[in-house]
């Protein structure tokens, strides 16, 4: 009987679950199949294309539990799209005329991998499904079991993706500190820009987590430190329409009343309009291998600050981004429980030869299962009519429509 050989890779952006998921997989396989060989491909699909991997030694197995305490990825990440042949050739990952999908599949066959665990978003996991299909068509069976990683919590049909709860909590901690910059200058406008290209869940959840922290903070109103000064004044998401003139009038009144305004802004809010405006001026924006505009070249927060500041009479504006701070954290207790449950089931599926992406399937009564790859896609929108979110808007006096 051939030796069971397990491979893992992490890909895409960081999230507060990658290290813990890798550690969890190693520990669970060590418990259930100690004879299995385990490797990790370095830097996601880059390592797979180049045949570059890290062996999981007995020493690593013994310390696997320590990975639950770390952020980042012990394997390293990259943004590689295997169907973007031109980009793979440009990076030197394949030669001219080679098909990256074929190169990756053949590397898996040479490495005699039985089970591949991909920890990433929808692109990472659907690419893994393409690899499995290619190998199956060429007489080599590979079980692919994905784990859903994204702080945006925007993968269909998965109820909760790994790392998102922690990212919201860490974004709230970031905000708790930066809001104090309002005391550095009169009539201050603070824009807290939060990750989320198409989905506003993280921005909404971060604002809620921040306000929950405010609820537990004692004020000193006699010395100007009342709740109002640290309150969120606006939350803007990609899923919500925005009347800038109306909002400017509302925010000016708040600025006049308390000398500061704090906005929680999703980096994807108004993105299409902003990109059209920039490209309409003839400027060329950078794009990633998946064809997405690189948001750091757009600077959405600055765009909003530059428009709101003169309209509301701000003397100074400050744009601060919590994304890298939040996504690089180690997972909190809630995420650790979610990670453990998904990892345990992922290993069960790996040993049973069942492929799919592990998650609580919203289209199957929320049951934890290996969701079929063709049903996985990104771009799940946040529902701005969620009761907890509308209650927050009502509390800060922001119109819903």
Buried (B, 14 or more C-beta within 10 A) or exposed (E): EEEBBBBBBBBBBBBBBBBBBBBBBBBBBBEEBEEBBBBBBBBBBBBBBBBEBBEBEEEBBEEBEEBBEBBBBBBBBBBBBBBBBEBBBEBEBBEEEBBBBBBBBBBBBEBEBBBBBBBBBBBBBBBBBBBBBBBEEEEBEBBBBBBBBBBBBBBBBBBBBBBBBBBBBBBBBBBBEBBEBBEEBEBBBBBBBBBBBBBBBBBBBBBBBBBEBBEEEEBEEEEEBEEEBBBBBBBBBBBBEBEBEEBBEBBBEBBEEBBBBBBBBBBBBBBEEBBEEBEEEEEEEEEEBBEEBEBEEBBBBEBBBEEBBEBBBBEBBBBBBBBEBBBBBBBBEBBBEBBBBBBBBBBBBBBEEBBBBBBBBBEEEEEBBBBEBEBBEBEBBBEBEEEEBBEBBEEBEBEEE
